[in-house]
Amino acid sequence: MTRTTTQTTKTKPAARAAGEALRLDNQLCFALYAASGLVTRAYRPLLEPLGLTYPQYLVMMALWERAPRAVKEIGQALDLDSGTLTPLLKRLETAGFVTRRRDSEDERRVQVELTGAGLALRERAAEVPAALACQLHLPLDEIVGLRATLQDLARKMR
C-alpha cells in the first residue's frame, strides 16, 4: 500500500502539469485559431458591399499588387493549393472581377487578369483596412507590431 501511495503522490504533480499544458487557453494554436476566426468574421460586413468573401478579398489583393498572375503564383502568395484557389477564381470570374486564360507559351499555366470592374473595385476596397482597424479598437502601432510578430512567426514556421 505504501508503494501505491508514493506513486500517486508522485503522479499528481505530473498530471497537474500535463493538465495545465493541455488547457485550451494555454495553447498558441488555439489563440491563433480563435483570433483568426474573429478577425475574418470582422471583415464580413466590410466586404459584403464589395461582393467579396474574405478569401476572395485575399485573391484580389494579390492581383491588385501584380496582375496578370499565374494561378500557381497566386497560390504561393496566399499559401493556398489549386483545389482551394480554383473555385475562388471561378466565382471571381463569374462576378466579373477577373478573367482566366491559358498561357500562350505554356498551356498548363492559367493566367488570371483583372477586369475593369476588378480594377475599379480596388478604390472601394482601399477603405477596408482603416475600417477594420476601427473595429479592432487597437492603436495603429499595436496593429503594426502584431502583424510583424505574426509575419515573423510564419517565416520561422516555414
N, C-alpha and C positions, 0 to 999 in steps of 0.2 A: 504494500500500500504506500509506503514511503516513496518508492520509485515513481508511482503514478502521480503523486502529489508534486514531486520535484519536476517531473516532465510537464505537468500542467502549468506550474508556476513559470517555467522557462518559456513555454509556448505562448502564454498570454501576451507578453510584450511584443513578441514577433507577430502575433495575429493582429494586435492593435496597429502595429506599424504597417502591416500589409493592408489592413482596412483603411488606414489613412491614405496610403499610396494609391488606393483604388477608388477613392471618393471622386465623383464627377467634378466637383468644384476645385479639385487639386490637379486636374488634367489640362495641359496646354491644348491638346487636341480638341477637347470639348469647348474650351473658351474660344478657340478659333472658329469652331463649327457654329457655336451659338452666335457669336458676333457677326460672322459672315452671313448667316441667315437673316439676322435682324437688319444688317446694312442693305442686303439685297432687297428685302421687303420694303425698306425705306425708299428705295429707288422707284418702286412700282407706281405710286401716284405721280411721280415726276416724269416718268417715261410714257405713261399711258396716253397723254395728249399728243405725244410724238408717234404713237402707233408702234412702239417698240417694247419688247420684253428686255429684261436685264442682259441675258446672253446676246440678244440681237444688238443691243447698245454696245457691248464689248466689240462685236464684229465691226460695227460701223465705226467705232473709234479707231480700230486698227486700219480700216480703209481710209478714214479721214487723214491719218498720218501719212499713208502712202498707198496710192492706187494707180494702176491696177496691181493686184497681187495674186499670186497663185494660191489655191486653196491650201496647199501644204504650208506655205509661208504664214498664212493667217492662223492655221492650226498651231504652228510653232510659237507664234507671238502670243497666243492665248492659252497655250498648253491644252489644246483640245484635239481629239482624234477626229478623223474624217467622218466616222459614223455619227458623231455628235454634231459636227460642223455642217455637213451636207444638208440636213433638214432645216437648220437655221438659215443657210444661204438660200434654199428654195423658198422659204417664207419671205425672206427679204426681197427676193426676185419677184414673187407674186405681189408684194406690196408696192413694187415699182421703184425700190431704192437701189438695187444693184442688177447687173446683168452678169451672166456666166457664159463663158465661151471656151472652147478648146483652143489651146495654144497652137498657132500655125506651125511652129517649129518642132513641137513635141505634143502629139495628140493625147498623150497620157496626162498632161498637165491641163488643169482648168484654171483659167484666169477670171478673176472677179473684178468688176469695174463699177464705179459709182455712176448712177444715172443723174440727170439734172435734179430730180426730186431728192436723191440721196445726198447730193452736194448741198442743196438748199436746206435740208434737214439739219445740217451742221450748225447753222446760225441759231436755230431754235434750241438745239441741244447744248449750245455753249452756256446756257443758263443753269443747266442741271448741276454741275459741281458746286456752285455757290449755294444753290437751293438745298442741296444735301448737307453742306456744311452748317447751314442754319438749323436744319432738323437735328443734327447731331449735338448741337449746343456745346461745341468744343471750340476753343480758340484756334486760329489758323496754325499757329506754331505747334500745338499739340497734334493736330491732324497731320502736319508735315512730318513730325517726329515719329508718330505711329506708323505712317506709311513707310518711312525709311527703315524702321525696325522690322516691319513685315517683309519688305523687299530684301533686307539683309538675311532674314530667316529663310526666305525662299531660295536665295543664292546659295546659302550653306546647305540646304536640303538637296539641292540639285547636285 
